[in-house]
């Protein structure tokens, strides 16, 4: 069984920073593209950052230049460094990963971590 567990969310003032982590648990053979999504109240879940197995990254325009996605394959961990946070960044943040394990190759989701940015 594969599980993704996010951490690092919390309450921060506008202009502050947070670092989210997503740890993958289970018998993982390899991981391909990993990504962070977020969902604000009453809105759809949106892709905000992704990193491929070769460390190529991409970002939504709303976070470009402020957020940095990275991965540590040896630790089965993905990160999202969030700087210059704005109130509109308030959302539940989810990690997502395409993982090959003993069960096969599937896309997995974490349960989310709340990020609240006060003005």
N, CA, C and O atoms as a GROMACS GRO file, in nm:
protein
  476
    1UNK      N    1   0.085  -0.119   0.000
    1UNK     CA    2   0.000   0.000   0.000
    1UNK      C    3   0.088   0.124   0.000
    1UNK      O    4   0.188   0.129   0.070
    2UNK      N    5   0.049   0.221  -0.078
    2UNK     CA    6   0.124   0.347  -0.087
    2UNK      C    7   0.041   0.458  -0.025
    2UNK      O    8  -0.079   0.469  -0.051
    3UNK      N    9   0.104   0.538   0.058
    3UNK     CA   10   0.038   0.654   0.116
    3UNK      C   11   0.123   0.778   0.098
    3UNK      O   12   0.246   0.772   0.106
    4UNK      N   13   0.057   0.889   0.074
    4UNK     CA   14   0.122   1.019   0.065
    4UNK      C   15   0.073   1.102   0.182
    4UNK      O   16  -0.047   1.114   0.204
    5UNK      N   17   0.165   1.158   0.257
    5UNK     CA   18   0.130   1.236   0.374
    5UNK      C   19   0.194   1.374   0.366
    5UNK      O   20   0.316   1.388   0.362
    6UNK      N   21   0.106   1.477   0.363
    6UNK     CA   22   0.154   1.615   0.358
    6UNK      C   23   0.173   1.669   0.499
    6UNK      O   24   0.108   1.624   0.594
    7UNK      N   25   0.261   1.766   0.512
    7UNK     CA   26   0.280   1.838   0.637
    7UNK      C   27   0.337   1.975   0.606
    7UNK      O   28   0.381   2.002   0.494
    8UNK      N   29   0.336   2.062   0.708
    8UNK     CA   30   0.397   2.194   0.692
    8UNK      C   31   0.300   2.308   0.674
    8UNK      O   32   0.340   2.424   0.670
    9UNK      N   33   0.171   2.277   0.664
    9UNK     CA   34   0.073   2.383   0.651
    9UNK      C   35   0.056   2.458   0.783
    9UNK      O   36   0.110   2.419   0.886
   10UNK      N   37  -0.021   2.566   0.776
   10UNK     CA   38  -0.044   2.644   0.897
   10UNK      C   39  -0.094   2.783   0.865
   10UNK      O   40  -0.134   2.812   0.752
   11UNK      N   41  -0.090   2.867   0.966
   11UNK     CA   42  -0.135   3.007   0.953
   11UNK      C   43  -0.012   3.096   0.944
   11UNK      O   44   0.080   3.084   1.025
   12UNK      N   45  -0.010   3.183   0.846
   12UNK     CA   46   0.102   3.273   0.826
   12UNK      C   47   0.050   3.408   0.778
   12UNK      O   48  -0.055   3.416   0.713
   13UNK      N   49   0.123   3.513   0.811
   13UNK     CA   50   0.084   3.645   0.764
   13UNK      C   51   0.125   3.665   0.619
   13UNK      O   52   0.218   3.601   0.570
   14UNK      N   53   0.054   3.754   0.553
   14UNK     CA   54   0.090   3.788   0.415
   14UNK      C   55   0.235   3.831   0.408
   14UNK      O   56   0.284   3.906   0.492
   15UNK      N   57   0.304   3.784   0.305
   15UNK     CA   58   0.445   3.812   0.289
   15UNK      C   59   0.536   3.707   0.351
   15UNK      O   60   0.657   3.707   0.328
   16UNK      N   61   0.478   3.620   0.430
   16UNK     CA   62   0.556   3.516   0.496
   16UNK      C   63   0.583   3.397   0.407
   16UNK      O   64   0.550   3.397   0.289
   17UNK      N   65   0.643   3.294   0.467
   17UNK     CA   66   0.683   3.174   0.395
   17UNK      C   67   0.640   3.049   0.470
   17UNK      O   68   0.627   3.049   0.592
   18UNK      N   69   0.618   2.944   0.394
   18UNK     CA   70   0.594   2.811   0.448
   18UNK      C   71   0.662   2.711   0.356
   18UNK      O   72   0.681   2.736   0.237
   19UNK      N   73   0.698   2.596   0.414
   19UNK     CA   74   0.752   2.487   0.334
   19UNK      C   75   0.668   2.364   0.359
   19UNK      O   76   0.663   2.312   0.471
   20UNK      N   77   0.603   2.316   0.254
   20UNK     CA   78   0.524   2.194   0.262
   20UNK      C   79   0.610   2.074   0.224
   20UNK      O   80   0.698   2.083   0.138
   21UNK      N   81   0.582   1.963   0.289
   21UNK     CA   82   0.648   1.837   0.257
   21UNK      C   83   0.543   1.732   0.225
   21UNK      O   84   0.432   1.736   0.277
   22UNK      N   85   0.579   1.640   0.139
   22UNK     CA   86   0.493   1.526   0.106
   22UNK      C   87   0.582   1.403   0.108
   22UNK      O   88   0.670   1.388   0.024
   23UNK      N   89   0.556   1.314   0.204
   23UNK     CA   90   0.636   1.194   0.217
   23UNK      C   91   0.556   1.075   0.163
   23UNK      O   92   0.437   1.060   0.190
   24UNK      N   93   0.625   0.992   0.086
   24UNK     CA   94   0.561   0.874   0.028
   24UNK      C   95   0.598   0.753   0.112
   24UNK      O   96   0.716   0.726   0.134
   25UNK      N   97   0.497   0.679   0.159
   25UNK     CA   98   0.520   0.560   0.238
   25UNK      C   99   0.476   0.437   0.159
   25UNK      O  100   0.376   0.441   0.087
   26UNK      N  101   0.549   0.330   0.173
   26UNK     CA  102   0.512   0.205   0.107
   26UNK      C  103   0.626   0.146   0.029
   26UNK      O  104   0.737   0.199   0.028
   27UNK      N  105   0.598   0.036  -0.036
   27UNK     CA  106   0.698  -0.033  -0.115
   27UNK      C  107   0.701   0.029  -0.254
   27UNK      O  108   0.636  -0.018  -0.347
   28UNK      N  109   0.779   0.137  -0.266
   28UNK     CA  110   0.782   0.217  -0.388
   28UNK      C  111   0.901   0.178  -0.474
   28UNK      O  112   1.015   0.178  -0.427
   29UNK      N  113   0.874   0.143  -0.599
   29UNK     CA  114   0.981   0.109  -0.691
   29UNK      C  115   1.037   0.234  -0.757
   29UNK      O  116   1.159   0.252  -0.767
   30UNK      N  117   0.948   0.321  -0.802
   30UNK     CA  118   0.991   0.444  -0.868
   30UNK      C  119   0.875   0.542  -0.868
   30UNK      O  120   0.759   0.505  -0.855
   31UNK      N  121   0.911   0.668  -0.883
   31UNK     CA  122   0.808   0.773  -0.891
   31UNK      C  123   0.836   0.857  -1.014
   31UNK      O  124   0.951   0.889  -1.044
   32UNK      N  125   0.733   0.892  -1.084
   32UNK     CA  126   0.747   0.973  -1.204
   32UNK      C  127   0.710   1.118  -1.172
   32UNK      O  128   0.767   1.176  -1.080
   33UNK      N  129   0.617   1.174  -1.244
   33UNK     CA  130   0.582   1.312  -1.218
   33UNK      C  131   0.511   1.326  -1.084
   33UNK      O  132   0.423   1.246  -1.049
   34UNK      N  133   0.552   1.428  -1.008
   34UNK     CA  134   0.489   1.462  -0.882
   34UNK      C  135   0.437   1.604  -0.893
   34UNK      O  136   0.489   1.685  -0.969
   35UNK      N  137   0.334   1.633  -0.816
   35UNK     CA  138   0.273   1.765  -0.830
   35UNK      C  139   0.207   1.810  -0.700
   35UNK      O  140   0.174   1.730  -0.613
   36UNK      N  141   0.188   1.940  -0.692
   36UNK     CA  142   0.109   2.001  -0.585
   36UNK      C  143  -0.015   2.065  -0.647
   36UNK      O  144  -0.008   2.132  -0.750
   37UNK      N  145  -0.128   2.042  -0.583
   37UNK     CA  146  -0.254   2.104  -0.619
   37UNK      C  147  -0.302   2.182  -0.497
   37UNK      O  148  -0.254   2.163  -0.385
   38UNK      N  149  -0.397   2.272  -0.522
   38UNK     CA  150  -0.462   2.337  -0.408
   38UNK      C  151  -0.609   2.360  -0.441
   38UNK      O  152  -0.649   2.373  -0.557
   39UNK      N  153  -0.687   2.366  -0.334
   39UNK     CA  154  -0.830   2.386  -0.350
   39UNK      C  155  -0.878   2.485  -0.244
   39UNK      O  156  -0.874   2.458  -0.125
   40UNK      N  157  -0.923   2.599  -0.291
   40UNK     CA  158  -0.980   2.700  -0.203
   40UNK      C  159  -1.128   2.671  -0.183
   40UNK      O  160  -1.189   2.603  -0.265
   41UNK      N  161  -1.187   2.722  -0.075
   41UNK     CA  162  -1.329   2.697  -0.049
   41UNK      C  163  -1.416   2.740  -0.166
   41UNK      O  164  -1.405   2.851  -0.216
   42UNK      N  165  -1.502   2.651  -0.208
   42UNK     CA  166  -1.593   2.680  -0.316
   42UNK      C  167  -1.533   2.679  -0.455
   42UNK      O  168  -1.600   2.715  -0.552
   43UNK      N  169  -1.408   2.639  -0.466
   43UNK     CA  170  -1.341   2.638  -0.596
   43UNK      C  171  -1.292   2.499  -0.631
   43UNK      O  172  -1.289   2.409  -0.546
   44UNK      N  173  -1.253   2.482  -0.756
   44UNK     CA  174  -1.202   2.354  -0.802
   44UNK      C  175  -1.056   2.335  -0.754
   44UNK      O  176  -0.987   2.430  -0.717
   45UNK      N  177  -1.014   2.211  -0.757
   45UNK     CA  178  -0.876   2.179  -0.724
   45UNK      C  179  -0.789   2.212  -0.846
   45UNK      O  180  -0.814   2.162  -0.956
   46UNK      N  181  -0.689   2.294  -0.824
   46UNK     CA  182  -0.605   2.342  -0.934
   46UNK      C  183  -0.461   2.293  -0.919
   46UNK      O  184  -0.407   2.286  -0.809
   47UNK      N  185  -0.401   2.260  -1.032
   47UNK     CA  186  -0.259   2.225  -1.036
   47UNK      C  187  -0.177   2.352  -1.024
   47UNK      O  188  -0.200   2.448  -1.098
   48UNK      N  189  -0.081   2.356  -0.931
   48UNK     CA  190   0.000   2.476  -0.916
   48UNK      C  191   0.148   2.452  -0.944
   48UNK      O  192   0.218   2.547  -0.980
   49UNK      N  193   0.196   2.330  -0.930
   49UNK     CA  194   0.338   2.304  -0.957
   49UNK      C  195   0.358   2.156  -0.981
   49UNK      O  196   0.290   2.072  -0.923
   50UNK      N  197   0.452   2.124  -1.069
   50UNK     CA  198   0.483   1.984  -1.100
   50UNK      C  199   0.632   1.969  -1.123
   50UNK      O  200   0.701   2.062  -1.167
   51UNK      N  201   0.681   1.849  -1.094
   51UNK     CA  202   0.822   1.819  -1.117
   51UNK      C  203   0.830   1.678  -1.175
   51UNK      O  204   0.770   1.585  -1.123
   52UNK      N  205   0.905   1.665  -1.284
   52UNK     CA  206   0.918   1.535  -1.349
   52UNK      C  207   1.031   1.455  -1.284
   52UNK      O  208   1.102   1.504  -1.196
   53UNK      N  209   1.046   1.333  -1.330
   53UNK     CA  210   1.151   1.247  -1.277
   53UNK      C  211   1.289   1.304  -1.307
   53UNK      O  212   1.385   1.279  -1.234
   54UNK      N  213   1.298   1.379  -1.416
   54UNK     CA  214   1.426   1.441  -1.453
   54UNK      C  215   1.442   1.581  -1.395
   54UNK      O  216   1.530   1.656  -1.436
   55UNK      N  217   1.354   1.616  -1.298
   55UNK     CA  218   1.362   1.743  -1.228
   55UNK      C  219   1.323   1.864  -1.312
   55UNK      O  220   1.359   1.977  -1.278
   56UNK      N  221   1.252   1.842  -1.419
   56UNK     CA  222   1.195   1.953  -1.494
   56UNK      C  223   1.072   2.002  -1.419
   56UNK      O  224   0.988   1.922  -1.379
   57UNK      N  225   1.062   2.135  -1.400
   57UNK     CA  226   0.952   2.190  -1.320
   57UNK      C  227   0.862   2.279  -1.403
   57UNK      O  228   0.903   2.334  -1.506
   58UNK      N  229   0.739   2.293  -1.358
   58UNK     CA  230   0.645   2.385  -1.420
   58UNK      C  231   0.554   2.441  -1.311
   58UNK      O  232   0.532   2.377  -1.209
   59UNK      N  233   0.503   2.561  -1.336
   59UNK     CA  234   0.424   2.632  -1.236
   59UNK      C  235   0.304   2.702  -1.298
   59UNK      O  236   0.307   2.743  -1.414
   60UNK      N  237   0.199   2.713  -1.220
   60UNK     CA  238   0.087   2.797  -1.259
   60UNK      C  239   0.131   2.943  -1.251
   60UNK      O  240   0.217   2.979  -1.171
   61UNK      N  241   0.073   3.025  -1.335
   61UNK     CA  242   0.110   3.167  -1.337
   61UNK      C  243   0.090   3.233  -1.201
   61UNK      O  244   0.164   3.325  -1.165
   62UNK      N  245  -0.009   3.186  -1.127
   62UNK     CA  246  -0.043   3.248  -0.999
   62UNK      C  247   0.067   3.231  -0.894
   62UNK      O  248   0.072   3.308  -0.798
   63UNK      N  249   0.154   3.132  -0.911
   63UNK     CA  250   0.258   3.108  -0.810
   63UNK      C  251   0.399   3.120  -0.866
   63UNK      O  252   0.496   3.112  -0.792
   64UNK      N  253   0.410   3.140  -0.995
   64UNK     CA  254   0.542   3.147  -1.058
   64UNK      C  255   0.624   3.258  -0.998
   64UNK      O  256   0.576   3.371  -0.981
   65UNK      N  257   0.749   3.227  -0.964
   65UNK     CA  258   0.839   3.325  -0.905
   65UNK      C  259   0.830   3.333  -0.754
   65UNK      O  260   0.915   3.394  -0.689
   66UNK      N  261   0.726   3.270  -0.695
   66UNK     CA  262   0.710   3.272  -0.549
   66UNK      C  263   0.723   3.133  -0.488
   66UNK      O  264   0.771   3.118  -0.376
   67UNK      N  265   0.680   3.032  -0.560
   67UNK     CA  266   0.682   2.894  -0.510
   67UNK      C  267   0.789   2.814  -0.584
   67UNK      O  268   0.817   2.838  -0.702
   68UNK      N  269   0.848   2.719  -0.512
   68UNK     CA  270   0.948   2.630  -0.572
   68UNK      C  271   0.918   2.486  -0.533
   68UNK      O  272   0.909   2.453  -0.415
   69UNK      N  273   0.903   2.402  -0.634
   69UNK     CA  274   0.880   2.260  -0.610
   69UNK      C  275   1.012   2.186  -0.624
   69UNK      O  276   1.094   2.219  -0.709
   70UNK      N  277   1.031   2.085  -0.541
   70UNK     CA  278   1.152   2.004  -0.550
   70UNK      C  279   1.122   1.864  -0.499
   70UNK      O  280   1.018   1.840  -0.436
   71UNK      N  281   1.212   1.771  -0.526
   71UNK     CA  282   1.193   1.633  -0.483
   71UNK      C  283   1.325   1.574  -0.440
   71UNK      O  284   1.431   1.610  -0.491
   72UNK      N  285   1.317   1.482  -0.347
   72UNK     CA  286   1.434   1.407  -0.301
   72UNK      C  287   1.398   1.260  -0.314
   72UNK      O  288   1.333   1.204  -0.226
   73UNK      N  289   1.439   1.200  -0.424
   73UNK     CA  290   1.399   1.062  -0.451
   73UNK      C  291   1.453   0.965  -0.346
   73UNK      O  292   1.388   0.865  -0.315
   74UNK      N  293   1.570   0.994  -0.293
   74UNK     CA  294   1.629   0.905  -0.193
   74UNK      C  295   1.545   0.902  -0.065
   74UNK      O  296   1.542   0.802   0.006
   75UNK      N  297   1.477   1.013  -0.038
   75UNK     CA  298   1.395   1.022   0.082
   75UNK      C  299   1.246   1.003   0.052
   75UNK      O  300   1.162   1.013   0.142
   76UNK      N  301   1.213   0.975  -0.075
   76UNK     CA  302   1.072   0.962  -0.114
   76UNK      C  303   0.991   1.081  -0.064
   76UNK      O  304   0.884   1.066  -0.005
   77UNK      N  305   1.043   1.200  -0.089
   77UNK     CA  306   0.981   1.321  -0.039
   77UNK      C  307   0.977   1.428  -0.146
   77UNK      O  308   1.069   1.440  -0.228
   78UNK      N  309   0.871   1.504  -0.145
   78UNK     CA  310   0.856   1.619  -0.233
   78UNK      C  311   0.829   1.741  -0.147
   78UNK      O  312   0.769   1.731  -0.040
   79UNK      N  313   0.873   1.857  -0.195
   79UNK     CA  314   0.860   1.980  -0.117
   79UNK      C  315   0.794   2.090  -0.201
   79UNK      O  316   0.796   2.087  -0.324
   80UNK      N  317   0.737   2.185  -0.131
   80UNK     CA  318   0.689   2.308  -0.195
   80UNK      C  319   0.728   2.424  -0.104
   80UNK      O  320   0.670   2.444   0.002
   81UNK      N  321   0.827   2.500  -0.147
   81UNK     CA  322   0.867   2.619  -0.075
   81UNK      C  323   0.781   2.735  -0.124
   81UNK      O  324   0.780   2.767  -0.243
   82UNK      N  325   0.711   2.796  -0.031
   82UNK     CA  326   0.618   2.903  -0.066
   82UNK      C  327   0.664   3.032   0.000
   82UNK      O  328   0.668   3.043   0.122
   83UNK      N  329   0.699   3.130  -0.083
   83UNK     CA  330   0.745   3.260  -0.034
   83UNK      C  331   0.648   3.369  -0.078
   83UNK      O  332   0.566   3.350  -0.168
   84UNK      N  333   0.659   3.484  -0.014
   84UNK     CA  334   0.576   3.599  -0.048
   84UNK      C  335   0.428   3.560  -0.055
   84UNK      O  336   0.358   3.592  -0.150
   85UNK      N  337   0.384   3.491   0.046
   85UNK     CA  338   0.247   3.440   0.047
   85UNK      C  339   0.145   3.552   0.050
   85UNK      O  340   0.166   3.657   0.110
   86UNK      N  341   0.033   3.527  -0.017
   86UNK     CA  342  -0.076   3.622  -0.028
   86UNK      C  343  -0.203   3.560   0.029
   86UNK      O  344  -0.214   3.437   0.034
   87UNK      N  345  -0.299   3.643   0.073
   87UNK     CA  346  -0.425   3.586   0.123
   87UNK      C  347  -0.492   3.493   0.022
   87UNK      O  348  -0.558   3.397   0.061
   88UNK      N  349  -0.477   3.521  -0.106
   88UNK     CA  350  -0.539   3.436  -0.208
   88UNK      C  351  -0.471   3.300  -0.224
   88UNK      O  352  -0.518   3.216  -0.300
   89UNK      N  353  -0.361   3.279  -0.153
   89UNK     CA  354  -0.298   3.147  -0.151
   89UNK      C  355  -0.364   3.055  -0.048
   89UNK      O  356  -0.330   2.937  -0.040
   90UNK      N  357  -0.455   3.108   0.029
   90UNK     CA  358  -0.525   3.028   0.128
   90UNK      C  359  -0.603   2.915   0.060
   90UNK      O  360  -0.686   2.939  -0.028
   91UNK      N  361  -0.575   2.792   0.103
   91UNK     CA  362  -0.636   2.674   0.041
   91UNK      C  363  -0.588   2.550   0.115
   91UNK      O  364  -0.499   2.556   0.200
   92UNK      N  365  -0.649   2.437   0.079
   92UNK     CA  366  -0.594   2.307   0.119
   92UNK      C  367  -0.501   2.263   0.007
   92UNK      O  368  -0.538   2.262  -0.111
   93UNK      N  369  -0.380   2.227   0.043
   93UNK     CA  370  -0.278   2.187  -0.052
   93UNK      C  371  -0.263   2.035  -0.051
   93UNK      O  372  -0.250   1.972   0.054
   94UNK      N  373  -0.266   1.978  -0.171
   94UNK     CA  374  -0.259   1.833  -0.188
   94UNK      C  375  -0.137   1.794  -0.270
   94UNK      O  376  -0.104   1.861  -0.368
   95UNK      N  377  -0.072   1.686  -0.232
   95UNK     CA  378   0.032   1.634  -0.318
   95UNK      C  379  -0.023   1.517  -0.400
   95UNK      O  380  -0.119   1.450  -0.360
   96UNK      N  381   0.039   1.496  -0.511
   96UNK     CA  382  -0.007   1.400  -0.611
   96UNK      C  383   0.117   1.339  -0.675
   96UNK      O  384   0.213   1.410  -0.704
   97UNK      N  385   0.115   1.208  -0.695
   97UNK     CA  386   0.234   1.146  -0.754
   97UNK      C  387   0.197   1.022  -0.833
   97UNK      O  388   0.107   0.946  -0.797
   98UNK      N  389   0.268   1.004  -0.942
   98UNK     CA  390   0.256   0.885  -1.027
   98UNK      C  391   0.363   0.787  -0.980
   98UNK      O  392   0.483   0.810  -0.999
   99UNK      N  393   0.320   0.678  -0.918
   99UNK     CA  394   0.414   0.590  -0.848
   99UNK      C  395   0.398   0.446  -0.895
   99UNK      O  396   0.287   0.395  -0.913
  100UNK      N  397   0.512   0.382  -0.914
  100UNK     CA  398   0.512   0.238  -0.940
  100UNK      C  399   0.551   0.166  -0.811
  100UNK      O  400   0.655   0.192  -0.752
  101UNK      N  401   0.465   0.075  -0.771
  101UNK     CA  402   0.491  -0.002  -0.649
  101UNK      C  403   0.462  -0.149  -0.677
  101UNK      O  404   0.440  -0.188  -0.791
  102UNK      N  405   0.463  -0.227  -0.572
  102UNK     CA  406   0.430  -0.368  -0.588
  102UNK      C  407   0.288  -0.392  -0.634
  102UNK      O  408   0.254  -0.501  -0.679
  103UNK      N  409   0.202  -0.288  -0.623
  103UNK     CA  410   0.062  -0.299  -0.666
  103UNK      C  411   0.042  -0.261  -0.810
  103UNK      O  412  -0.066  -0.280  -0.865
  104UNK      N  413   0.146  -0.206  -0.873
  104UNK     CA  414   0.133  -0.157  -1.010
  104UNK      C  415   0.163  -0.009  -1.015
  104UNK      O  416   0.220   0.048  -0.921
  105UNK      N  417   0.126   0.055  -1.126
  105UNK     CA  418   0.153   0.199  -1.141
  105UNK      C  419   0.022   0.275  -1.133
  105UNK      O  420  -0.070   0.255  -1.212
  106UNK      N  421   0.016   0.365  -1.033
  106UNK     CA  422  -0.106   0.443  -1.012
  106UNK      C  423  -0.070   0.586  -0.973
  106UNK      O  424   0.044   0.617  -0.938
  107UNK      N  425  -0.171   0.672  -0.981
  107UNK     CA  426  -0.158   0.808  -0.932
  107UNK      C  427  -0.221   0.815  -0.794
  107UNK      O  428  -0.335   0.774  -0.774
  108UNK      N  429  -0.145   0.866  -0.700
  108UNK     CA  430  -0.189   0.874  -0.561
  108UNK      C  431  -0.205   1.019  -0.517
  108UNK      O  432  -0.140   1.110  -0.569
  109UNK      N  433  -0.293   1.036  -0.418
  109UNK     CA  434  -0.318   1.168  -0.359
  109UNK      C  435  -0.295   1.161  -0.209
  109UNK      O  436  -0.321   1.059  -0.145
  110UNK      N  437  -0.245   1.273  -0.153
  110UNK     CA  438  -0.244   1.288  -0.010
  110UNK      C  439  -0.378   1.342   0.036
  110UNK      O  440  -0.466   1.372  -0.044
  111UNK      N  441  -0.393   1.354   0.168
  111UNK     CA  442  -0.519   1.401   0.225
  111UNK      C  443  -0.525   1.552   0.236
  111UNK      O  444  -0.631   1.608   0.262
  112UNK      N  445  -0.414   1.619   0.217
  112UNK     CA  446  -0.414   1.764   0.217
  112UNK      C  447  -0.365   1.826   0.346
  112UNK      O  448  -0.373   1.766   0.454
  113UNK      N  449  -0.315   1.947   0.333
  113UNK     CA  450  -0.274   2.026   0.449
  113UNK      C  451  -0.322   2.170   0.429
  113UNK      O  452  -0.308   2.226   0.320
  114UNK      N  453  -0.379   2.228   0.533
  114UNK     CA  454  -0.440   2.360   0.523
  114UNK      C  455  -0.333   2.469   0.531
  114UNK      O  456  -0.247   2.467   0.620
  115UNK      N  457  -0.340   2.562   0.439
  115UNK     CA  458  -0.257   2.682   0.443
  115UNK      C  459  -0.350   2.802   0.450
  115UNK      O  460  -0.436   2.820   0.364
  116UNK      N  461  -0.331   2.884   0.552
  116UNK     CA  462  -0.412   3.004   0.568
  116UNK      C  463  -0.320   3.125   0.577
  116UNK      O  464  -0.230   3.130   0.661
  117UNK      N  465  -0.343   3.222   0.490
  117UNK     CA  466  -0.261   3.343   0.486
  117UNK      C  467  -0.348   3.460   0.527
  117UNK      O  468  -0.447   3.492   0.461
  118UNK      N  469  -0.311   3.524   0.634
  118UNK     CA  470  -0.388   3.639   0.685
  118UNK      C  471  -0.333   3.769   0.628
  118UNK      O  472  -0.214   3.782   0.600
  119UNK      N  473  -0.423   3.864   0.611
  119UNK     CA  474  -0.383   3.994   0.553
  119UNK      C  475  -0.339   4.091   0.661
  119UNK      O  476  -0.302   4.204   0.631
   0.00000   0.00000   0.00000
